[in-house]
Amino acid sequence: MVNAWTMAQAKRDFQIGYLTDFQIQRAAMLSGWWVSLKGGTNRGHLVDARAKEPRLFKTLDAAVIALEQIGFKVEGLGRL
């Protein structure tokens, strides 16, 4: 069971159609943002390739750029 993806793994899994959804979450205590991914029934964070810890993005723009590098199309954020 996958509960974390590095950028390389996420790109690979997106290309084969396994990754289907994402979520950007505020890491309030750390002043940043985390990216969560969904593939099949698995969910997990985008992690740093070396440390294998959830990757903390300093800005929302940086989190969106990472998602777009994986292959997702991010057209908007928010709740209606």
FENUR-V853689 format. One record per run of one state. SS is the DSSP state (H for helix, E for strand, C for the rest). FROM is the first residue (numbers start at 1). TO is the last residue. If there is no record, write none. Layout:
ss:SS from:FROM to:TO
ss:SS from:FROM to:TO
//
This chain:
ss:C from:1 to:3
ss:E from:4 to:5
ss:C from:6 to:6
ss:H from:7 to:15
ss:C from:16 to:18
ss:E from:19 to:27
ss:H from:28 to:30
ss:C from:31 to:31
ss:E from:32 to:39
ss:C from:40 to:41
ss:E from:42 to:47
ss:C from:48 to:53
ss:E from:54 to:54
ss:C from:55 to:56
ss:E from:57 to:57
ss:C from:58 to:59
ss:H from:60 to:70
ss:C from:71 to:80
//
